[in-house]
Amino acid sequence: MAINIYHVLTLFTSFFVHLSIFRWFASWILKKMSSVFPTLPVNKQIMLRKHVMSAIHGAVTGSLGLYAFLYPGGAFPNKVWMDVPIYKHAGCITLGYVIADLLLLLSISALHDRMMVVHHFVAIFGSYAGIVESFVPYYGNLWLMMELSNPMVNIRHILHTLGLKKLYKLNGILLLVVFFACRVATIPLWFQLAPLMTTGELYEVGPIMLNNIFVLTPIMYGLNIYWFSKICWGAYSVLFQKASLS
């Protein structure tokens, strides 16, 4: 199914909502969380506002991905071509967020990050492809589910900067559990592609999409395993080594 007016509206709404979160809502919620926020240097305040925006985006798109996974509506692992409206709209939300975040990265010196700019250009391509192509949405949705861990990642930075130590530890435990559930435990689900590979139906989608499956996906999951090992070690250090020292 091609892009329609509802997809365009979702994209533009996402773009302006995320910018509004950064501009107005983030400062308000951070002031409510801690009186430390207004005393921070301007650069740190800007970074925390961006973390709030990213956390909200991750919660929304990750939840949509989880819903689509639990209630697939026919988008099963053996379906190569299948139109899933919720998956397409989640892609539009992501695309709107990425464009908004890219605009902030390029226009605010405190946020300049060349690697994130490269990452966002790749994400724009991936999101657009997911919106336009109705190709293996079951597996594309597994990428969306990875967003479930991003709220905890961003909240971790917020809590650490604001000095909220107890909540920081609780968030770390949640990060460990959710990261494993959505970024590591889902790896075996990709082996369900094997029947589509043997029939040859999978190879009809073109080289770009095949590159996403056979190159980008293994790289991402390899990074997920690496990051998960770092999270496990960090959790062990905080929960057990410091406890033994005390």
Disulfide bonds with the S-S distance in Angstrom:
none
